[in-house]
Amino acid sequence: MQKKLTLNIDEQVYHGLYRTIGPRKISKFIEDLVRPHVINPDLESAYSDMANDKERETQALEWAEATFRDIDNETR
């Protein structure tokens, strides 16, 4: 069953979607982009698997620490 959803987006974004994706295809494009972020029957298991991936966790920690160092150096 499909549901109708009204979205408000920037005019330039709309024209870019219309030009790039084409008329009558935008809804499907947006649904395909959003679906993996909102439909995951076993999200807890997926997070657990990610946390158990030591190499990924090490890379994520390095990235986070580098980001925090960058923020510390910004002027306000």
mmCIF file of the N, C-alpha and C atoms, coordinates in Angstrom:
data_MODEL
# 
_entry.id   MODEL 
# 
loop_
_atom_site.group_PDB 
_atom_site.id 
_atom_site.type_symbol 
_atom_site.label_atom_id 
_atom_site.label_alt_id 
_atom_site.label_comp_id 
_atom_site.label_asym_id 
_atom_site.label_entity_id 
_atom_site.label_seq_id 
_atom_site.pdbx_PDB_ins_code 
_atom_site.Cartn_x 
_atom_site.Cartn_y 
_atom_site.Cartn_z 
_atom_site.occupancy 
_atom_site.B_iso_or_equiv 
_atom_site.pdbx_formal_charge 
_atom_site.auth_seq_id 
_atom_site.auth_comp_id 
_atom_site.auth_asym_id 
_atom_site.auth_atom_id 
_atom_site.pdbx_PDB_model_num 
ATOM 1   N N  . MET A 1 1  ? 0.838  -1.177 0.000   1.00 0.00 ? 1  MET A N  1 
ATOM 2   C CA . MET A 1 1  ? 0.000  0.000  0.000   1.00 0.00 ? 1  MET A CA 1 
ATOM 3   C C  . MET A 1 1  ? 0.887  1.246  0.000   1.00 0.00 ? 1  MET A C  1 
ATOM 4   N N  . GLN A 1 2  ? 0.566  2.168  -0.819  1.00 0.00 ? 2  GLN A N  1 
ATOM 5   C CA . GLN A 1 2  ? 1.327  3.410  -0.903  1.00 0.00 ? 2  GLN A CA 1 
ATOM 6   C C  . GLN A 1 2  ? 0.604  4.510  -0.146  1.00 0.00 ? 2  GLN A C  1 
ATOM 7   N N  . LYS A 1 3  ? 1.372  5.435  0.400   1.00 0.00 ? 3  LYS A N  1 
ATOM 8   C CA . LYS A 1 3  ? 0.845  6.615  1.085   1.00 0.00 ? 3  LYS A CA 1 
ATOM 9   C C  . LYS A 1 3  ? 1.371  7.850  0.378   1.00 0.00 ? 3  LYS A C  1 
ATOM 10  N N  . LYS A 1 4  ? 0.583  8.884  0.361   1.00 0.00 ? 4  LYS A N  1 
ATOM 11  C CA . LYS A 1 4  ? 0.994  10.154 -0.233  1.00 0.00 ? 4  LYS A CA 1 
ATOM 12  C C  . LYS A 1 4  ? 1.673  10.990 0.843   1.00 0.00 ? 4  LYS A C  1 
ATOM 13  N N  . LEU A 1 5  ? 2.784  11.606 0.484   1.00 0.00 ? 5  LEU A N  1 
ATOM 14  C CA . LEU A 1 5  ? 3.562  12.426 1.402   1.00 0.00 ? 5  LEU A CA 1 
ATOM 15  C C  . LEU A 1 5  ? 3.891  13.737 0.698   1.00 0.00 ? 5  LEU A C  1 
ATOM 16  N N  . THR A 1 6  ? 3.661  14.844 1.377   1.00 0.00 ? 6  THR A N  1 
ATOM 17  C CA . THR A 1 6  ? 3.992  16.148 0.819   1.00 0.00 ? 6  THR A CA 1 
ATOM 18  C C  . THR A 1 6  ? 5.277  16.633 1.458   1.00 0.00 ? 6  THR A C  1 
ATOM 19  N N  . LEU A 1 7  ? 6.241  17.020 0.640   1.00 0.00 ? 7  LEU A N  1 
ATOM 20  C CA . LEU A 1 7  ? 7.529  17.523 1.119   1.00 0.00 ? 7  LEU A CA 1 
ATOM 21  C C  . LEU A 1 7  ? 7.737  18.944 0.631   1.00 0.00 ? 7  LEU A C  1 
ATOM 22  N N  . ASN A 1 8  ? 8.369  19.748 1.451   1.00 0.00 ? 8  ASN A N  1 
ATOM 23  C CA . ASN A 1 8  ? 8.770  21.084 1.038   1.00 0.00 ? 8  ASN A CA 1 
ATOM 24  C C  . ASN A 1 8  ? 10.282 21.067 0.863   1.00 0.00 ? 8  ASN A C  1 
ATOM 25  N N  . ILE A 1 9  ? 10.733 21.375 -0.338  1.00 0.00 ? 9  ILE A N  1 
ATOM 26  C CA . ILE A 1 9  ? 12.161 21.418 -0.606  1.00 0.00 ? 9  ILE A CA 1 
ATOM 27  C C  . ILE A 1 9  ? 12.486 22.698 -1.365  1.00 0.00 ? 9  ILE A C  1 
ATOM 28  N N  . ASP A 1 10 ? 13.747 23.049 -1.328  1.00 0.00 ? 10 ASP A N  1 
ATOM 29  C CA . ASP A 1 10 ? 14.238 24.227 -2.022  1.00 0.00 ? 10 ASP A CA 1 
ATOM 30  C C  . ASP A 1 10 ? 13.936 24.113 -3.519  1.00 0.00 ? 10 ASP A C  1 
ATOM 31  N N  . GLU A 1 11 ? 13.612 25.238 -4.122  1.00 0.00 ? 11 GLU A N  1 
ATOM 32  C CA . GLU A 1 11 ? 13.243 25.254 -5.537  1.00 0.00 ? 11 GLU A CA 1 
ATOM 33  C C  . GLU A 1 11 ? 14.369 24.724 -6.429  1.00 0.00 ? 11 GLU A C  1 
ATOM 34  N N  . GLN A 1 12 ? 15.614 25.075 -6.099  1.00 0.00 ? 12 GLN A N  1 
ATOM 35  C CA . GLN A 1 12 ? 16.745 24.597 -6.897  1.00 0.00 ? 12 GLN A CA 1 
ATOM 36  C C  . GLN A 1 12 ? 16.883 23.083 -6.795  1.00 0.00 ? 12 GLN A C  1 
ATOM 37  N N  . VAL A 1 13 ? 16.635 22.541 -5.598  1.00 0.00 ? 13 VAL A N  1 
ATOM 38  C CA . VAL A 1 13 ? 16.695 21.093 -5.417  1.00 0.00 ? 13 VAL A CA 1 
ATOM 39  C C  . VAL A 1 13 ? 15.613 20.426 -6.259  1.00 0.00 ? 13 VAL A C  1 
ATOM 40  N N  . TYR A 1 14 ? 14.425 20.988 -6.226  1.00 0.00 ? 14 TYR A N  1 
ATOM 41  C CA . TYR A 1 14 ? 13.333 20.430 -7.029  1.00 0.00 ? 14 TYR A CA 1 
ATOM 42  C C  . TYR A 1 14 ? 13.696 20.411 -8.512  1.00 0.00 ? 14 TYR A C  1 
ATOM 43  N N  . HIS A 1 15 ? 14.180 21.528 -9.012  1.00 0.00 ? 15 HIS A N  1 
ATOM 44  C CA . HIS A 1 15 ? 14.519 21.600 -10.435 1.00 0.00 ? 15 HIS A CA 1 
ATOM 45  C C  . HIS A 1 15 ? 15.657 20.639 -10.771 1.00 0.00 ? 15 HIS A C  1 
ATOM 46  N N  . GLY A 1 16 ? 16.607 20.495 -9.850  1.00 0.00 ? 16 GLY A N  1 
ATOM 47  C CA . GLY A 1 16 ? 17.690 19.523 -10.067 1.00 0.00 ? 16 GLY A CA 1 
ATOM 48  C C  . GLY A 1 16 ? 17.173 18.100 -10.115 1.00 0.00 ? 16 GLY A C  1 
ATOM 49  N N  . LEU A 1 17 ? 16.248 17.765 -9.213  1.00 0.00 ? 17 LEU A N  1 
ATOM 50  C CA . LEU A 1 17 ? 15.639 16.427 -9.242  1.00 0.00 ? 17 LEU A CA 1 
ATOM 51  C C  . LEU A 1 17 ? 14.881 16.219 -10.545 1.00 0.00 ? 17 LEU A C  1 
ATOM 52  N N  . TYR A 1 18 ? 14.092 17.194 -10.926 1.00 0.00 ? 18 TYR A N  1 
ATOM 53  C CA . TYR A 1 18 ? 13.277 17.099 -12.135 1.00 0.00 ? 18 TYR A CA 1 
ATOM 54  C C  . TYR A 1 18 ? 14.164 16.916 -13.371 1.00 0.00 ? 18 TYR A C  1 
ATOM 55  N N  . ARG A 1 19 ? 15.246 17.696 -13.403 1.00 0.00 ? 19 ARG A N  1 
ATOM 56  C CA . ARG A 1 19 ? 16.153 17.646 -14.547 1.00 0.00 ? 19 ARG A CA 1 
ATOM 57  C C  . ARG A 1 19 ? 16.957 16.341 -14.570 1.00 0.00 ? 19 ARG A C  1 
ATOM 58  N N  . THR A 1 20 ? 17.425 15.892 -13.398 1.00 0.00 ? 20 THR A N  1 
ATOM 59  C CA . THR A 1 20 ? 18.301 14.727 -13.319 1.00 0.00 ? 20 THR A CA 1 
ATOM 60  C C  . THR A 1 20 ? 17.540 13.406 -13.313 1.00 0.00 ? 20 THR A C  1 
ATOM 61  N N  . ILE A 1 21 ? 16.498 13.322 -12.516 1.00 0.00 ? 21 ILE A N  1 
ATOM 62  C CA . ILE A 1 21 ? 15.756 12.077 -12.349 1.00 0.00 ? 21 ILE A CA 1 
ATOM 63  C C  . ILE A 1 21 ? 14.645 11.958 -13.373 1.00 0.00 ? 21 ILE A C  1 
ATOM 64  N N  . GLY A 1 22 ? 13.996 13.064 -13.649 1.00 0.00 ? 22 GLY A N  1 
ATOM 65  C CA . GLY A 1 22 ? 12.918 13.059 -14.620 1.00 0.00 ? 22 GLY A CA 1 
ATOM 66  C C  . GLY A 1 22 ? 11.557 13.080 -13.953 1.00 0.00 ? 22 GLY A C  1 
ATOM 67  N N  . PRO A 1 23 ? 10.570 13.569 -14.683 1.00 0.00 ? 23 PRO A N  1 
ATOM 68  C CA . PRO A 1 23 ? 9.214  13.628 -14.137 1.00 0.00 ? 23 PRO A CA 1 
ATOM 69  C C  . PRO A 1 23 ? 8.680  12.222 -13.878 1.00 0.00 ? 23 PRO A C  1 
ATOM 70  N N  . ARG A 1 24 ? 7.861  12.113 -12.856 1.00 0.00 ? 24 ARG A N  1 
ATOM 71  C CA . ARG A 1 24 ? 7.207  10.852 -12.480 1.00 0.00 ? 24 ARG A CA 1 
ATOM 72  C C  . ARG A 1 24 ? 8.173  9.786  -11.964 1.00 0.00 ? 24 ARG A C  1 
ATOM 73  N N  . LYS A 1 25 ? 9.416  10.172 -11.688 1.00 0.00 ? 25 LYS A N  1 
ATOM 74  C CA . LYS A 1 25 ? 10.384 9.224  -11.148 1.00 0.00 ? 25 LYS A CA 1 
ATOM 75  C C  . LYS A 1 25 ? 10.964 9.694  -9.821  1.00 0.00 ? 25 LYS A C  1 
ATOM 76  N N  . ILE A 1 26 ? 10.639 10.914 -9.410  1.00 0.00 ? 26 ILE A N  1 
ATOM 77  C CA . ILE A 1 26 ? 11.226 11.501 -8.205  1.00 0.00 ? 26 ILE A CA 1 
ATOM 78  C C  . ILE A 1 26 ? 10.810 10.733 -6.959  1.00 0.00 ? 26 ILE A C  1 
ATOM 79  N N  . SER A 1 27 ? 9.548  10.352 -6.847  1.00 0.00 ? 27 SER A N  1 
ATOM 80  C CA . SER A 1 27 ? 9.085  9.625  -5.659  1.00 0.00 ? 27 SER A CA 1 
ATOM 81  C C  . SER A 1 27 ? 9.851  8.327  -5.474  1.00 0.00 ? 27 SER A C  1 
ATOM 82  N N  . LYS A 1 28 ? 10.024 7.574  -6.545  1.00 0.00 ? 28 LYS A N  1 
ATOM 83  C CA . LYS A 1 28 ? 10.753 6.304  -6.477  1.00 0.00 ? 28 LYS A CA 1 
ATOM 84  C C  . LYS A 1 28 ? 12.206 6.544  -6.095  1.00 0.00 ? 28 LYS A C  1 
ATOM 85  N N  . PHE A 1 29 ? 12.816 7.572  -6.655  1.00 0.00 ? 29 PHE A N  1 
ATOM 86  C CA . PHE A 1 29 ? 14.199 7.909  -6.350  1.00 0.00 ? 29 PHE A CA 1 
ATOM 87  C C  . PHE A 1 29 ? 14.363 8.214  -4.866  1.00 0.00 ? 29 PHE A C  1 
ATOM 88  N N  . ILE A 1 30 ? 13.484 9.052  -4.326  1.00 0.00 ? 30 ILE A N  1 
ATOM 89  C CA . ILE A 1 30 ? 13.562 9.413  -2.911  1.00 0.00 ? 30 ILE A CA 1 
ATOM 90  C C  . ILE A 1 30 ? 13.286 8.195  -2.034  1.00 0.00 ? 30 ILE A C  1 
ATOM 91  N N  . GLU A 1 31 ? 12.311 7.385  -2.399  1.00 0.00 ? 31 GLU A N  1 
ATOM 92  C CA . GLU A 1 31 ? 12.018 6.178  -1.622  1.00 0.00 ? 31 GLU A CA 1 
ATOM 93  C C  . GLU A 1 31 ? 13.224 5.243  -1.580  1.00 0.00 ? 31 GLU A C  1 
ATOM 94  N N  . ASP A 1 32 ? 13.886 5.060  -2.715  1.00 0.00 ? 32 ASP A N  1 
ATOM 95  C CA . ASP A 1 32 ? 15.068 4.190  -2.756  1.00 0.00 ? 32 ASP A CA 1 
ATOM 96  C C  . ASP A 1 32 ? 16.211 4.738  -1.895  1.00 0.00 ? 32 ASP A C  1 
ATOM 97  N N  . LEU A 1 33 ? 16.333 6.062  -1.824  1.00 0.00 ? 33 LEU A N  1 
ATOM 98  C CA . LEU A 1 33 ? 17.369 6.665  -0.981  1.00 0.00 ? 33 LEU A CA 1 
ATOM 99  C C  . LEU A 1 33 ? 17.056 6.511  0.504   1.00 0.00 ? 33 LEU A C  1 
ATOM 100 N N  . VAL A 1 34 ? 15.810 6.683  0.856   1.00 0.00 ? 34 VAL A N  1 
ATOM 101 C CA . VAL A 1 34 ? 15.401 6.700  2.264   1.00 0.00 ? 34 VAL A CA 1 
ATOM 102 C C  . VAL A 1 34 ? 15.231 5.296  2.848   1.00 0.00 ? 34 VAL A C  1 
ATOM 103 N N  . ARG A 1 35 ? 14.750 4.372  2.051   1.00 0.00 ? 35 ARG A N  1 
ATOM 104 C CA . ARG A 1 35 ? 14.395 3.028  2.530   1.00 0.00 ? 35 ARG A CA 1 
ATOM 105 C C  . ARG A 1 35 ? 15.451 2.380  3.430   1.00 0.00 ? 35 ARG A C  1 
ATOM 106 N N  . PRO A 1 36 ? 16.719 2.315  3.040   1.00 0.00 ? 36 PRO A N  1 
ATOM 107 C CA . PRO A 1 36 ? 17.679 1.621  3.909   1.00 0.00 ? 36 PRO A CA 1 
ATOM 108 C C  . PRO A 1 36 ? 17.911 2.315  5.254   1.00 0.00 ? 36 PRO A C  1 
ATOM 109 N N  . HIS A 1 37 ? 17.527 3.577  5.350   1.00 0.00 ? 37 HIS A N  1 
ATOM 110 C CA . HIS A 1 37 ? 17.723 4.311  6.599   1.00 0.00 ? 37 HIS A CA 1 
ATOM 111 C C  . HIS A 1 37 ? 16.564 4.160  7.571   1.00 0.00 ? 37 HIS A C  1 
ATOM 112 N N  . VAL A 1 38 ? 15.429 3.734  7.064   1.00 0.00 ? 38 VAL A N  1 
ATOM 113 C CA . VAL A 1 38 ? 14.255 3.671  7.933   1.00 0.00 ? 38 VAL A CA 1 
ATOM 114 C C  . VAL A 1 38 ? 13.658 2.273  8.053   1.00 0.00 ? 38 VAL A C  1 
ATOM 115 N N  . ILE A 1 39 ? 14.048 1.368  7.183   1.00 0.00 ? 39 ILE A N  1 
ATOM 116 C CA . ILE A 1 39 ? 13.521 0.008  7.252   1.00 0.00 ? 39 ILE A CA 1 
ATOM 117 C C  . ILE A 1 39 ? 14.681 -0.953 7.431   1.00 0.00 ? 39 ILE A C  1 
ATOM 118 N N  . ASN A 1 40 ? 14.826 -1.423 8.650   1.00 0.00 ? 40 ASN A N  1 
ATOM 119 C CA . ASN A 1 40 ? 15.852 -2.415 8.961   1.00 0.00 ? 40 ASN A CA 1 
ATOM 120 C C  . ASN A 1 40 ? 15.316 -3.239 10.115  1.00 0.00 ? 40 ASN A C  1 
ATOM 121 N N  . PRO A 1 41 ? 14.838 -4.434 9.848   1.00 0.00 ? 41 PRO A N  1 
ATOM 122 C CA . PRO A 1 41 ? 14.176 -5.211 10.891  1.00 0.00 ? 41 PRO A CA 1 
ATOM 123 C C  . PRO A 1 41 ? 15.089 -5.612 12.044  1.00 0.00 ? 41 PRO A C  1 
ATOM 124 N N  . ASP A 1 42 ? 16.402 -5.640 11.822  1.00 0.00 ? 42 ASP A N  1 
ATOM 125 C CA . ASP A 1 42 ? 17.303 -6.075 12.880  1.00 0.00 ? 42 ASP A CA 1 
ATOM 126 C C  . ASP A 1 42 ? 18.400 -5.042 13.106  1.00 0.00 ? 42 ASP A C  1 
ATOM 127 N N  . LEU A 1 43 ? 17.990 -3.813 13.382  1.00 0.00 ? 43 LEU A N  1 
ATOM 128 C CA . LEU A 1 43 ? 18.934 -2.718 13.543  1.00 0.00 ? 43 LEU A CA 1 
ATOM 129 C C  . LEU A 1 43 ? 19.877 -2.949 14.716  1.00 0.00 ? 43 LEU A C  1 
ATOM 130 N N  . GLU A 1 44 ? 19.371 -3.481 15.817  1.00 0.00 ? 44 GLU A N  1 
ATOM 131 C CA . GLU A 1 44 ? 20.218 -3.729 16.986  1.00 0.00 ? 44 GLU A CA 1 
ATOM 132 C C  . GLU A 1 44 ? 21.353 -4.697 16.647  1.00 0.00 ? 44 GLU A C  1 
ATOM 133 N N  . SER A 1 45 ? 21.045 -5.722 15.899  1.00 0.00 ? 45 SER A N  1 
ATOM 134 C CA . SER A 1 45 ? 22.065 -6.682 15.487  1.00 0.00 ? 45 SER A CA 1 
ATOM 135 C C  . SER A 1 45 ? 23.092 -6.029 14.559  1.00 0.00 ? 45 SER A C  1 
ATOM 136 N N  . ALA A 1 46 ? 22.622 -5.179 13.664  1.00 0.00 ? 46 ALA A N  1 
ATOM 137 C CA . ALA A 1 46 ? 23.530 -4.489 12.747  1.00 0.00 ? 46 ALA A CA 1 
ATOM 138 C C  . ALA A 1 46 ? 24.486 -3.583 13.509  1.00 0.00 ? 46 ALA A C  1 
ATOM 139 N N  . TYR A 1 47 ? 23.973 -2.853 14.513  1.00 0.00 ? 47 TYR A N  1 
ATOM 140 C CA . TYR A 1 47 ? 24.846 -2.005 15.340  1.00 0.00 ? 47 TYR A CA 1 
ATOM 141 C C  . TYR A 1 47 ? 25.839 -2.837 16.119  1.00 0.00 ? 47 TYR A C  1 
ATOM 142 N N  . SER A 1 48 ? 25.409 -3.970 16.619  1.00 0.00 ? 48 SER A N  1 
ATOM 143 C CA . SER A 1 48 ? 26.300 -4.860 17.354  1.00 0.00 ? 48 SER A CA 1 
ATOM 144 C C  . SER A 1 48 ? 27.428 -5.360 16.452  1.00 0.00 ? 48 SER A C  1 
ATOM 145 N N  . ASP A 1 49 ? 27.075 -5.755 15.233  1.00 0.00 ? 49 ASP A N  1 
ATOM 146 C CA . ASP A 1 49 ? 28.092 -6.208 14.275  1.00 0.00 ? 49 ASP A CA 1 
ATOM 147 C C  . ASP A 1 49 ? 29.092 -5.101 13.974  1.00 0.00 ? 49 ASP A C  1 
ATOM 148 N N  . MET A 1 50 ? 28.600 -3.873 13.817  1.00 0.00 ? 50 MET A N  1 
ATOM 149 C CA . MET A 1 50 ? 29.497 -2.744 13.558  1.00 0.00 ? 50 MET A CA 1 
ATOM 150 C C  . MET A 1 50 ? 30.436 -2.521 14.734  1.00 0.00 ? 50 MET A C  1 
ATOM 151 N N  . ALA A 1 51 ? 29.918 -2.590 15.945  1.00 0.00 ? 51 ALA A N  1 
ATOM 152 C CA . ALA A 1 51 ? 30.736 -2.364 17.135  1.00 0.00 ? 51 ALA A CA 1 
ATOM 153 C C  . ALA A 1 51 ? 31.789 -3.448 17.305  1.00 0.00 ? 51 ALA A C  1 
ATOM 154 N N  . ASN A 1 52 ? 31.505 -4.640 16.845  1.00 0.00 ? 52 ASN A N  1 
ATOM 155 C CA . ASN A 1 52 ? 32.458 -5.747 16.966  1.00 0.00 ? 52 ASN A CA 1 
ATOM 156 C C  . ASN A 1 52 ? 33.521 -5.728 15.880  1.00 0.00 ? 52 ASN A C  1 
ATOM 157 N N  . ASP A 1 53 ? 33.377 -4.865 14.887  1.00 0.00 ? 53 ASP A N  1 
ATOM 158 C CA . ASP A 1 53 ? 34.369 -4.728 13.825  1.00 0.00 ? 53 ASP A CA 1 
ATOM 159 C C  . ASP A 1 53 ? 35.467 -3.790 14.333  1.00 0.00 ? 53 ASP A C  1 
ATOM 160 N N  . LYS A 1 54 ? 36.515 -4.377 14.879  1.00 0.00 ? 54 LYS A N  1 
ATOM 161 C CA . LYS A 1 54 ? 37.569 -3.597 15.551  1.00 0.00 ? 54 LYS A CA 1 
ATOM 162 C C  . LYS A 1 54 ? 38.284 -2.633 14.597  1.00 0.00 ? 54 LYS A C  1 
ATOM 163 N N  . GLU A 1 55 ? 38.550 -3.060 13.372  1.00 0.00 ? 55 GLU A N  1 
ATOM 164 C CA . GLU A 1 55 ? 39.224 -2.172 12.417  1.00 0.00 ? 55 GLU A CA 1 
ATOM 165 C C  . GLU A 1 55 ? 38.361 -0.947 12.114  1.00 0.00 ? 55 GLU A C  1 
ATOM 166 N N  . ARG A 1 56 ? 37.074 -1.172 11.901  1.00 0.00 ? 56 ARG A N  1 
ATOM 167 C CA . ARG A 1 56 ? 36.156 -0.067 11.630  1.00 0.00 ? 56 ARG A CA 1 
ATOM 168 C C  . ARG A 1 56 ? 36.063 0.869  12.820  1.00 0.00 ? 56 ARG A C  1 
ATOM 169 N N  . GLU A 1 57 ? 35.982 0.295  14.022  1.00 0.00 ? 57 GLU A N  1 
ATOM 170 C CA . GLU A 1 57 ? 35.896 1.121  15.225  1.00 0.00 ? 57 GLU A CA 1 
ATOM 171 C C  . GLU A 1 57 ? 37.161 1.959  15.418  1.00 0.00 ? 57 GLU A C  1 
ATOM 172 N N  . THR A 1 58 ? 38.325 1.378  15.122  1.00 0.00 ? 58 THR A N  1 
ATOM 173 C CA . THR A 1 58 ? 39.586 2.114  15.227  1.00 0.00 ? 58 THR A CA 1 
ATOM 174 C C  . THR A 1 58 ? 39.605 3.279  14.244  1.00 0.00 ? 58 THR A C  1 
ATOM 175 N N  . GLN A 1 59 ? 39.170 3.016  13.009  1.00 0.00 ? 59 GLN A N  1 
ATOM 176 C CA . GLN A 1 59 ? 39.119 4.085  12.006  1.00 0.00 ? 59 GLN A CA 1 
ATOM 177 C C  . GLN A 1 59 ? 38.127 5.176  12.414  1.00 0.00 ? 59 GLN A C  1 
ATOM 178 N N  . ALA A 1 60 ? 36.982 4.777  12.951  1.00 0.00 ? 60 ALA A N  1 
ATOM 179 C CA . ALA A 1 60 ? 35.980 5.752  13.375  1.00 0.00 ? 60 ALA A CA 1 
ATOM 180 C C  . ALA A 1 60 ? 36.508 6.613  14.512  1.00 0.00 ? 60 ALA A C  1 
ATOM 181 N N  . LEU A 1 61 ? 37.212 6.005  15.456  1.00 0.00 ? 61 LEU A N  1 
ATOM 182 C CA . LEU A 1 61 ? 37.776 6.759  16.577  1.00 0.00 ? 61 LEU A CA 1 
ATOM 183 C C  . LEU A 1 61 ? 38.834 7.745  16.081  1.00 0.00 ? 61 LEU A C  1 
ATOM 184 N N  . GLU A 1 62 ? 39.699 7.295  15.169  1.00 0.00 ? 62 GLU A N  1 
ATOM 185 C CA . GLU A 1 62 ? 40.722 8.192  14.609  1.00 0.00 ? 62 GLU A CA 1 
ATOM 186 C C  . GLU A 1 62 ? 40.074 9.374  13.902  1.00 0.00 ? 62 GLU A C  1 
ATOM 187 N N  . TRP A 1 63 ? 39.015 9.102  13.133  1.00 0.00 ? 63 TRP A N  1 
ATOM 188 C CA . TRP A 1 63 ? 38.312 10.169 12.425  1.00 0.00 ? 63 TRP A CA 1 
ATOM 189 C C  . TRP A 1 63 ? 37.700 11.158 13.417  1.00 0.00 ? 63 TRP A C  1 
ATOM 190 N N  . ALA A 1 64 ? 37.050 10.620 14.458  1.00 0.00 ? 64 ALA A N  1 
ATOM 191 C CA . ALA A 1 64 ? 36.396 11.481 15.443  1.00 0.00 ? 64 ALA A CA 1 
ATOM 192 C C  . ALA A 1 64 ? 37.420 12.352 16.165  1.00 0.00 ? 64 ALA A C  1 
ATOM 193 N N  . GLU A 1 65 ? 38.541 11.764 16.549  1.00 0.00 ? 65 GLU A N  1 
ATOM 194 C CA . GLU A 1 65 ? 39.570 12.537 17.248  1.00 0.00 ? 65 GLU A CA 1 
ATOM 195 C C  . GLU A 1 65 ? 40.153 13.618 16.352  1.00 0.00 ? 65 GLU A C  1 
ATOM 196 N N  . ALA A 1 66 ? 40.352 13.321 15.082  1.00 0.00 ? 66 ALA A N  1 
ATOM 197 C CA . ALA A 1 66 ? 40.860 14.325 14.142  1.00 0.00 ? 66 ALA A CA 1 
ATOM 198 C C  . ALA A 1 66 ? 39.855 15.454 13.966  1.00 0.00 ? 66 ALA A C  1 
ATOM 199 N N  . THR A 1 67 ? 38.588 15.109 13.930  1.00 0.00 ? 67 THR A N  1 
ATOM 200 C CA . THR A 1 67 ? 37.536 16.120 13.794  1.00 0.00 ? 67 THR A CA 1 
ATOM 201 C C  . THR A 1 67 ? 37.512 17.036 15.009  1.00 0.00 ? 67 THR A C  1 
ATOM 202 N N  . PHE A 1 68 ? 37.625 16.460 16.188  1.00 0.00 ? 68 PHE A N  1 
ATOM 203 C CA . PHE A 1 68 ? 37.623 17.271 17.400  1.00 0.00 ? 68 PHE A CA 1 
ATOM 204 C C  . PHE A 1 68 ? 38.839 18.191 17.447  1.00 0.00 ? 68 PHE A C  1 
ATOM 205 N N  . ARG A 1 69 ? 39.994 17.707 16.979  1.00 0.00 ? 69 ARG A N  1 
ATOM 206 C CA . ARG A 1 69 ? 41.181 18.577 16.937  1.00 0.00 ? 69 ARG A CA 1 
ATOM 207 C C  . ARG A 1 69 ? 40.946 19.740 15.993  1.00 0.00 ? 69 ARG A C  1 
ATOM 208 N N  . ASP A 1 70 ? 40.301 19.485 14.851  1.00 0.00 ? 70 ASP A N  1 
ATOM 209 C CA . ASP A 1 70 ? 40.007 20.554 13.898  1.00 0.00 ? 70 ASP A CA 1 
ATOM 210 C C  . ASP A 1 70 ? 39.096 21.600 14.530  1.00 0.00 ? 70 ASP A C  1 
ATOM 211 N N  . ILE A 1 71 ? 38.114 21.160 15.279  1.00 0.00 ? 71 ILE A N  1 
ATOM 212 C CA . ILE A 1 71 ? 37.176 22.080 15.924  1.00 0.00 ? 71 ILE A CA 1 
ATOM 213 C C  . ILE A 1 71 ? 37.883 22.934 16.955  1.00 0.00 ? 71 ILE A C  1 
ATOM 214 N N  . ASP A 1 72 ? 38.815 22.346 17.697  1.00 0.00 ? 72 ASP A N  1 
ATOM 215 C CA . ASP A 1 72 ? 39.563 23.092 18.700  1.00 0.00 ? 72 ASP A CA 1 
ATOM 216 C C  . ASP A 1 72 ? 40.357 24.246 18.100  1.00 0.00 ? 72 ASP A C  1 
ATOM 217 N N  . ASN A 1 73 ? 40.753 24.111 16.842  1.00 0.00 ? 73 ASN A N  1 
ATOM 218 C CA . ASN A 1 73 ? 41.590 25.127 16.208  1.00 0.00 ? 73 ASN A CA 1 
ATOM 219 C C  . ASN A 1 73 ? 40.775 26.225 15.521  1.00 0.00 ? 73 ASN A C  1 
ATOM 220 N N  . GLU A 1 74 ? 39.458 26.095 15.495  1.00 0.00 ? 74 GLU A N  1 
ATOM 221 C CA . GLU A 1 74 ? 38.625 27.106 14.835  1.00 0.00 ? 74 GLU A CA 1 
ATOM 222 C C  . GLU A 1 74 ? 38.491 28.347 15.722  1.00 0.00 ? 74 GLU A C  1 
ATOM 223 N N  . THR A 1 75 ? 38.469 29.494 15.050  1.00 0.00 ? 75 THR A N  1 
ATOM 224 C CA . THR A 1 75 ? 38.239 30.732 15.788  1.00 0.00 ? 75 THR A CA 1 
ATOM 225 C C  . THR A 1 75 ? 36.750 30.980 15.869  1.00 0.00 ? 75 THR A C  1 
ATOM 226 N N  . ARG A 1 76 ? 36.335 31.630 16.935  1.00 0.00 ? 76 ARG A N  1 
ATOM 227 C CA . ARG A 1 76 ? 34.897 31.897 17.129  1.00 0.00 ? 76 ARG A CA 1 
ATOM 228 C C  . ARG A 1 76 ? 34.617 33.355 17.057  1.00 0.00 ? 76 ARG A C  1 
# 
